[in-house]
Amino acid sequence: MSGAPVHLGDLLALSRQSSAELSAWLNTADADLKARLEAEAQTRRESVAEFVRIAVADFLALADEEAWASLLSSMRDAADPGAACLARMAAFRLTMERST
């Protein structure tokens, strides 16, 4: 997973693997996103991989048409679609948590 862009399937696979692999990819893809995810995961006493798995599951289960359109647009326009996807799904999880 070196410097190559990560696609949705790759992201889903990474979220099911170890936090170390996910962290290594994030170091390359988007260090700022990695720092934000680590902080959010630590707040919840989760690993980054756990945080990502929950964010992906929440998005897949609860996202409406507008959220999907926004996700696809951000992925289309991004240099790394996987990082863009992860950022949107993480933001979706945080928004859902704050609204409850």
N, CA, C and O of each residue as an XYZ file, in Angstrom:
400
protein
N       0.822     -1.197      0.000
C       0.000      0.000      0.000
C       0.858      1.250      0.000
O       0.383      2.301      0.430
N       2.025      1.191     -0.433
C       2.966      2.293     -0.349
C       2.356      3.638     -0.683
O       1.471      4.092      0.041
N       2.790      4.297     -1.749
C       2.305      5.616     -2.084
C       1.152      5.612     -3.058
O       0.680      6.679     -3.452
N       0.688      4.452     -3.456
C      -0.402      4.360     -4.424
C      -1.719      4.754     -3.770
O      -1.927      4.488     -2.587
N      -2.613      5.389     -4.533
C      -3.923      5.720     -3.985
C      -4.673      4.462     -3.525
O      -4.540      3.390     -4.115
N      -5.447      4.619     -2.480
C      -6.236      3.519     -1.930
C      -7.680      3.721     -2.356
O      -8.228      4.818     -2.247
N      -8.282      2.656     -2.839
C      -9.670      2.717     -3.268
C     -10.577      2.170     -2.169
O     -10.090      1.643     -1.169
N     -11.881      2.290     -2.346
C     -12.831      1.914     -1.300
C     -12.629      0.479     -0.835
O     -12.609      0.222      0.369
N     -12.481     -0.448     -1.750
C     -12.268     -1.841     -1.361
C     -11.014     -2.018     -0.533
O     -10.997     -2.784      0.431
N      -9.952     -1.299     -0.918
C      -8.706     -1.346     -0.149
C      -8.921     -0.787      1.250
O      -8.421     -1.339      2.230
N      -9.666      0.309      1.339
C      -9.943      0.936      2.624
C     -10.711     -0.023      3.528
O     -10.392     -0.160      4.709
N     -11.716     -0.681      2.974
C     -12.486     -1.638      3.765
C     -11.597     -2.779      4.244
O     -11.712     -3.218      5.388
N     -10.722     -3.254      3.385
C      -9.800     -4.322      3.771
C      -8.843     -3.837      4.861
O      -8.594     -4.551      5.833
N      -8.307     -2.624      4.699
C      -7.404     -2.067      5.712
C      -8.094     -1.938      7.062
O      -7.480     -2.198      8.097
N      -9.348     -1.543      7.066
C     -10.055     -1.344      8.336
C     -10.279     -2.661      9.066
O     -10.478     -2.677     10.281
N     -10.247     -3.771      8.321
C     -10.414     -5.081      8.949
C      -9.080     -5.676      9.375
O      -9.049     -6.688     10.075
N      -7.988     -5.064      8.964
C      -6.668     -5.576      9.308
C      -6.139     -4.850     10.540
O      -6.906     -4.240     11.285
N      -4.874     -4.916     10.743
C      -4.288     -4.355     11.950
C      -4.233     -2.831     11.899
O      -4.210     -2.214     10.834
N      -4.212     -2.263     13.080
C      -4.055     -0.817     13.181
C      -2.708     -0.385     12.617
O      -2.582      0.718     12.085
N      -1.712     -1.240     12.727
C      -0.373     -0.889     12.229
C      -0.393     -0.697     10.722
O       0.204      0.256     10.220
N      -1.069     -1.582      9.984
C      -1.144     -1.436      8.526
C      -1.932     -0.189      8.145
O      -1.534      0.557      7.250
N      -3.043      0.030      8.824
C      -3.848      1.214      8.557
C      -3.044      2.474      8.871
O      -3.061      3.436      8.103
N      -2.350      2.463      9.989
C      -1.538      3.609     10.387
C      -0.423      3.878      9.379
O      -0.141      5.031      9.052
N       0.205      2.819      8.891
C       1.278      2.983      7.903
C       0.740      3.626      6.632
O       1.373      4.520      6.070
N      -0.420      3.177      6.178
C      -1.017      3.782      4.984
C      -1.360      5.249      5.241
O      -1.090      6.108      4.401
N      -1.955      5.535      6.398
C      -2.337      6.916      6.703
C      -1.122      7.841      6.787
O      -1.212      9.009      6.409
N       0.005      7.337      7.275
C       1.225      8.153      7.312
C       1.561      8.682      5.933
O       1.983      9.827      5.775
N       1.368      7.830      4.937
C       1.681      8.192      3.559
C       0.561      9.006      2.928
O       0.815      9.988      2.230
N      -0.667      8.601      3.173
C      -1.826      9.195      2.492
C      -2.184     10.571      3.032
O      -2.385     11.506      2.257
N      -2.266     10.706      4.355
C      -2.744     11.964      4.938
C      -2.409     11.986      6.428
O      -3.179     11.501      7.256
N      -1.270     12.547      6.749
C      -0.804     12.574      8.141
C      -1.740     13.373      9.050
O      -1.909     13.023     10.218
N      -2.348     14.440      8.530
C      -3.293     15.220      9.336
C      -4.532     14.395      9.679
O      -5.013     14.428     10.811
N      -5.047     13.656      8.694
C      -6.195     12.776      8.938
C      -5.820     11.718      9.964
O      -6.612     11.410     10.854
N      -4.630     11.165      9.850
C      -4.179     10.161     10.816
C      -4.209     10.730     12.230
O      -4.695     10.077     13.153
N      -3.696     11.932     12.400
C      -3.669     12.552     13.728
C      -5.084     12.758     14.266
O      -5.348     12.504     15.441
N      -5.989     13.217     13.406
C      -7.387     13.408     13.839
C      -8.032     12.084     14.221
O      -8.727     12.002     15.233
N      -7.809     11.047     13.421
C      -8.391      9.736     13.720
C      -7.819      9.161     15.011
O      -8.552      8.589     15.817
N      -6.522      9.312     15.206
C      -5.903      8.821     16.440
C      -6.489      9.514     17.665
O      -6.758      8.871     18.679
N      -6.686     10.823     17.567
C      -7.256     11.569     18.698
C      -8.685     11.123     18.986
O      -9.054     10.911     20.141
N      -9.489     10.982     17.931
C     -10.878     10.544     18.119
C     -10.933      9.121     18.667
O     -11.747      8.825     19.541
N     -10.077      8.243     18.161
C     -10.048      6.861     18.635
C      -9.633      6.809     20.100
O     -10.229      6.083     20.896
N      -8.615      7.577     20.449
C      -8.131      7.589     21.829
C      -9.223      8.081     22.782
O      -9.381      7.538     23.875
N      -9.968      9.091     22.377
C     -11.060      9.614     23.198
C     -12.076      8.525     23.535
O     -12.658      8.512     24.619
N     -12.275      7.611     22.580
C     -13.271      6.538     22.746
C     -12.656      5.238     23.259
O     -13.353      4.235     23.414
N     -11.361      5.260     23.521
C     -10.624      4.052     23.935
C     -10.750      2.946     22.881
O     -10.972      1.777     23.199
N     -10.601      3.354     21.624
C     -10.625      2.436     20.490
C      -9.287      2.514     19.772
O      -8.557      3.497     19.908
N      -8.969      1.483     19.014
C      -7.833      1.589     18.106
C      -8.303      2.382     16.891
O      -9.503      2.567     16.689
N      -7.364      2.842     16.095
C      -7.732      3.547     14.864
C      -8.534      2.617     13.966
O      -9.511      3.043     13.350
N      -8.132      1.349     13.882
C      -8.858      0.385     13.053
C     -10.295      0.209     13.545
O     -11.220      0.134     12.736
N     -10.489      0.144     14.853
C     -11.854      0.035     15.393
C     -12.674      1.272     15.043
O     -13.830      1.168     14.632
N     -12.060      2.443     15.212
C     -12.766      3.679     14.889
C     -13.190      3.674     13.423
O     -14.324      4.027     13.098
N     -12.277      3.274     12.544
C     -12.572      3.242     11.112
C     -13.655      2.222     10.800
O     -14.570      2.517     10.031
N     -13.574      1.030     11.377
C     -14.611      0.008     11.134
C     -15.991      0.530     11.505
O     -16.953      0.338     10.761
N     -16.088      1.181     12.642
C     -17.379      1.712     13.087
C     -17.828      2.840     12.169
O     -19.006      2.924     11.820
N     -16.896      3.711     11.773
C     -17.253      4.809     10.867
C     -17.776      4.276      9.543
O     -18.773      4.776      9.023
N     -17.113      3.265      8.993
C     -17.552      2.665      7.724
C     -18.916      2.019      7.903
O     -19.810      2.215      7.080
N     -19.082      1.252      8.970
C     -20.365      0.582      9.217
C     -21.493      1.595      9.395
O     -22.582      1.415      8.851
N     -21.236      2.658     10.155
C     -22.247      3.702     10.350
C     -22.632      4.339      9.024
O     -23.810      4.552      8.741
N     -21.618      4.641      8.214
C     -21.897      5.284      6.935
C     -22.727      4.360      6.049
O     -23.731      4.783      5.476
N     -22.314      3.114      5.939
C     -23.032      2.166      5.082
C     -24.470      1.954      5.545
O     -25.370      1.766      4.727
N     -24.678      1.985      6.839
C     -26.020      1.732      7.384
C     -26.914      2.965      7.412
O     -28.132      2.849      7.278
N     -26.320      4.148      7.587
C     -27.139      5.316      7.906
C     -27.062      6.480      6.921
O     -27.880      7.397      6.988
N     -26.106      6.455      6.021
C     -25.934      7.606      5.123
C     -27.101      7.735      4.156
O     -27.578      6.749      3.594
N     -27.548      8.968      3.977
C     -28.620      9.224      3.020
C     -28.027      9.518      1.644
O     -26.810      9.502      1.458
N     -28.894      9.780      0.704
C     -28.468     10.017     -0.674
C     -27.499     11.204     -0.776
O     -26.535     11.161     -1.540
N     -27.759     12.239     -0.016
C     -26.903     13.429     -0.040
C     -25.501     13.110      0.479
O     -24.507     13.570     -0.082
N     -25.428     12.324      1.547
C     -24.123     11.945      2.095
C     -23.337     11.101      1.096
O     -22.127     11.272      0.948
N     -24.031     10.187      0.408
C     -23.359      9.367     -0.610
C     -22.870     10.228     -1.772
O     -21.758     10.036     -2.264
N     -23.686     11.160     -2.202
C     -23.278     12.037     -3.309
C     -22.052     12.859     -2.920
O     -21.137     13.029     -3.725
N     -22.033     13.366     -1.698
C     -20.901     14.135     -1.205
C     -19.648     13.262     -1.133
O     -18.558     13.697     -1.502
N     -19.812     12.044     -0.661
C     -18.684     11.117     -0.582
C     -18.103     10.849     -1.963
O     -16.891     10.934     -2.161
N     -18.960     10.529     -2.907
C     -18.494     10.207     -4.257
C     -17.825     11.410     -4.924
O     -16.830     11.256     -5.631
N     -18.368     12.598     -4.699
C     -17.747     13.810     -5.256
C     -16.366     14.038     -4.664
O     -15.423     14.360     -5.387
N     -16.244     13.872     -3.363
C     -14.939     14.092     -2.731
C     -13.923     13.064     -3.203
O     -12.749     13.391     -3.383
N     -14.355     11.837     -3.402
C     -13.445     10.794     -3.888
C     -13.030     11.062     -5.327
O     -11.871     10.862     -5.689
N     -13.956     11.508     -6.132
C     -13.686     11.770     -7.552
C     -12.642     12.867     -7.704
O     -11.789     12.796     -8.588
N     -12.707     13.876     -6.851
C     -11.842     15.042     -6.981
C     -10.528     14.925     -6.212
O      -9.686     15.819     -6.299
N     -10.341     13.847     -5.466
C      -9.181     13.726     -4.578
C      -7.995     13.049     -5.256
O      -8.152     12.207     -6.140
N      -6.819     13.439     -4.818
C      -5.606     12.757     -5.283
C      -5.566     11.329     -4.750
O      -5.091     10.423     -5.436
N      -6.062     11.121     -3.528
C      -6.138      9.786     -2.937
C      -7.589      9.537     -2.537
O      -8.023      9.980     -1.474
N      -8.343      8.829     -3.384
C      -9.759      8.586     -3.092
C      -9.996      7.875     -1.766
O     -10.997      8.133     -1.097
N      -9.091      6.987     -1.380
C      -9.257      6.271     -0.110
C      -9.202      7.199      1.085
O     -10.011      7.088      2.005
N      -8.242      8.118      1.070
C      -8.126      9.082      2.168
C      -9.344      9.995      2.204
O      -9.853     10.310      3.280
N      -9.814     10.419      1.040
C     -11.015     11.267      0.984
C     -12.228     10.519      1.515
O     -13.037     11.076      2.257
N     -12.345      9.268      1.136
C     -13.460      8.436      1.600
C     -13.414      8.286      3.118
O     -14.422      8.467      3.801
N     -12.250      7.960      3.629
C     -12.109      7.782      5.064
C     -12.419      9.061      5.825
O     -13.077      9.024      6.864
N     -11.951     10.184      5.317
C     -12.223     11.461      5.976
C     -13.725     11.737      6.030
O     -14.240     12.169      7.061
N     -14.430     11.488      4.922
C     -15.879     11.726      4.892
C     -16.619     10.780      5.835
O     -17.528     11.195      6.553
N     -16.222      9.500      5.827
C     -16.901      8.526      6.696
C     -16.632      8.818      8.160
O     -17.528      8.661      8.990
N     -15.423      9.238      8.496
C     -15.113      9.605      9.878
C     -15.925     10.833     10.294
O     -16.469     10.877     11.398
N     -16.004     11.819      9.416
C     -16.797     13.015      9.716
C     -18.260     12.646      9.901
O     -18.935     13.199     10.770
N     -18.753     11.723      9.099
C     -20.140     11.275      9.228
C     -20.354     10.647     10.611
O     -21.346     10.938     11.279
N     -19.428      9.792     11.035
C     -19.566      9.174     12.352
C     -19.602     10.241     13.439
O     -20.448     10.194     14.332
N     -18.691     11.196     13.364
C     -18.638     12.236     14.396
C     -19.927     13.059     14.411
O     -20.436     13.400     15.479
N     -20.448     13.375     13.237
C     -21.701     14.134     13.158
C     -22.847     13.323     13.766
O     -23.666     13.862     14.511
N     -22.901     12.042     13.448
C     -23.963     11.192     13.994
C     -23.866     11.117     15.533
O     -24.881     11.195     16.224
N     -22.660     10.967     16.051
C     -22.482     10.886     17.499
C     -22.881     12.191     18.193
O     -23.470     12.180     19.273
N     -22.554     13.294     17.562
C     -22.858     14.588     18.177
C     -24.332     14.932     18.117
O     -24.824     15.732     18.914
N     -25.041     14.325     17.168
C     -26.458     14.651     17.025
C     -27.348     13.785     17.919
O     -28.558     14.005     17.981
N     -26.760     12.802     18.612
C     -27.583     11.948     19.482
C     -27.513     12.386     20.915
O     -28.145     11.777     21.778
